[in-house]
Structure formats: structure tokens, C-alpha cells
């Protein structure tokens, strides 16, 4: 059944339906409409409508936003159709140093997507996301430090890739991060006294050690020998 909804500019729009499931608690609901705003929806088949809803369940009461778009098939129908639903939690993006971004272009993106999932309460999928970020970081680091191993590194399991890391500090932290990352993907946990925060701590330690090693190499390369006493 179609619904009429008024946006912030007092314009009315026809929408095909309201969401019937809360993206925060996952329960079936009849959401409370809080606010809506149309973006160029006065032009037929262009723009979209954003609607902020609230979950009516006392145990939740979370706000979320939906987007409505015109029909992709055109025609004379002005009804806007439910497209996507988002939680409204703000997320502080984790920033990484330039040296890390150069080593692994995809690592920051994967890590922050896992963080977004965690910050929005999707803890069961955030853990595997962090593990994937670790795998990309370790393998990209191996390929950067030894390009000849690229094809082999791409095919091996994370644990085998970690064994190929020369630096003992990076290897030690990466091994333990992988153990906890595996706990996030397997049915039974091996490390009951550790959680996702420990996994993130270990990944950040891997990041810090790699960053330290790479920045040290840069100085060693730019200052290969001691200047003579006469140059002081």
C-alpha cells in the first residue's frame, strides 16, 4: 500500500512502503516517521527522497534513514520506491600513516569498513572484516619487501604468509592477531578470554611495527654513512 509523506519543504511525495524491519535491532516494526527531505524529487525520475524513521520498540528506539528513488522503468507513476536503509550512527574513521597506505592501499579501507560495522552494532561481521584487513596488510607487506614472492604470497593462507615475515616483532603480533581473527570466523572460539578489542590492539601493533621498520629504512637509506669529521 502506497503512503503519502511530507518533506521539509512541505512537499508531498508518494512512497511505495515504509521499512518493516529495524536495521538496528532486526525486529519487525511499524516505524515512526521523524523527518523527510527530498533532493530534486520535483523532477520526475530524478533525485531521491530521504526519510528518517525511529524504531518504536522501547528496547531499541534507534533512528535510521531510508532512501527512496523513482522507478527505474519510467512511466507516469510518481511513486518513489524504497531503496536502502542506513543507521545514523556517526563513525570516526581510523587514520593510518602514509607509509602504511603506500604498503597496502586496501588495508585502511577494509579496516574502516569493519569499524563501521562494529560501530553500528554488527559485531558478528566486524571481526571477520578485521581479519581480512590483517591478511591484506601482511600479504601486501610481504610483496613490497620481496616482489619475487608475489604470486606465491597471493595463494598461501594467512598463517603461512605470516611465517614468511622476517621481522620477529611483526611476526609475533601478526600471529596472535590471526589467532583471534580466526576465532571471529569459526564456530568455536579458542581464546575465550580475548575479544575483538584484543584483535584490534594486535592489528594496530602490527601496523605500528611495520610503520616503524619502514620509516627506519627510509632514514637508513637517506643517511647510509656517517659524514666525515670535517663536515661537522
Residue pairs with C-beta under 8 A, 6 or more apart in sequence:
1 17
2 14
2 15
2 16
2 17
2 79
3 14
3 15
3 16
3 17
3 18
4 12
4 13
4 14
4 15
5 12
5 13
5 15
5 33
5 36
5 49
5 51
6 12
6 13
6 36
7 13
7 36
7 37
7 38
7 41
7 49
8 35
8 36
8 37
8 38
9 37
9 38
11 38
11 41
11 42
13 36
13 38
13 41
13 49
13 68
13 78
13 80
14 78
14 79
14 80
15 49
15 51
15 68
15 79
15 80
15 81
15 82
16 68
16 79
16 80
16 81
16 82
17 82
18 30
18 31
18 33
18 53
18 82
19 29
19 31
19 53
19 64
19 66
19 82
19 85
20 28
20 29
20 30
21 27
21 28
21 29
22 29
22 31
22 55
22 57
22 60
22 62
22 64
23 64
23 85
23 86
23 87
24 55
24 60
24 62
24 64
24 87
24 120
24 121
25 55
25 57
25 59
25 60
25 62
27 55
27 57
27 60
29 55
29 56
29 57
30 56
31 53
31 54
31 55
31 56
31 64
32 53
32 54
32 55
32 56
33 51
33 52
33 53
34 52
34 53
34 54
34 63
35 51
35 52
36 49
36 50
36 51
36 52
37 49
37 50
38 47
38 48
38 49
38 50
39 47
39 48
39 49
39 50
40 46
40 47
41 47
41 48
41 49
41 80
44 70
44 78
45 70
45 71
45 74
46 70
47 70
48 67
48 68
48 69
48 70
48 80
48 83
49 67
49 68
49 69
49 80
50 65
50 66
50 67
50 68
51 65
51 66
51 67
51 68
52 63
52 64
52 65
52 88
53 63
53 64
53 65
53 66
54 61
54 62
54 63
54 64
55 61
55 62
55 63
55 64
62 87
62 88
63 87
63 88
64 85
64 86
64 87
64 88
65 85
65 86
65 87
65 88
66 82
66 83
66 84
66 85
66 86
67 83
67 84
67 86
68 80
68 81
68 82
68 83
69 80
69 81
69 83
70 78
70 80
70 81
71 77
71 79
71 81
87 120
87 121
89 119
89 120
89 121
91 112
91 115
91 116
91 119
91 120
93 112
93 115
94 108
94 111
94 112
94 115
95 108
96 107
96 108
96 111
96 207
97 211
99 210
99 211
99 214
99 215
99 218
100 107
100 108
100 137
100 207
100 210
100 211
101 107
101 108
103 137
103 140
103 141
103 144
103 210
103 214
104 136
104 137
104 140
104 141
105 140
106 136
106 140
107 133
107 136
107 137
107 140
110 129
110 132
110 133
110 136
111 129
111 130
111 133
111 203
113 129
114 126
114 127
114 128
114 129
114 130
114 132
114 133
115 126
117 123
117 125
117 126
117 129
118 126
118 196
123 196
126 196
127 181
127 183
127 184
127 185
127 196
127 199
128 181
128 184
128 185
130 181
130 184
130 196
130 199
130 200
130 203
131 158
131 178
131 181
131 182
131 184
131 185
131 199
133 203
134 158
134 174
134 177
134 178
134 181
134 203
134 206
135 158
135 161
137 203
137 206
137 207
137 210
138 158
138 161
138 162
138 165
138 174
138 206
139 153
139 154
139 158
139 161
141 165
141 170
141 210
142 149
142 153
142 161
142 164
142 165
143 149
143 150
143 153
145 166
149 164
153 161
153 164
156 164
158 178
158 181
159 175
159 178
162 171
162 174
162 175
162 178
163 171
165 171
165 174
167 209
167 213
169 209
170 206
170 209
170 210
170 213
173 202
173 205
173 206
173 209
174 202
174 206
176 202
177 199
177 202
177 203
177 205
177 206
179 190
179 191
180 191
180 194
180 196
180 198
180 199
180 202
181 199
182 190
183 189
183 190
183 191
183 194
184 196
184 199
191 198
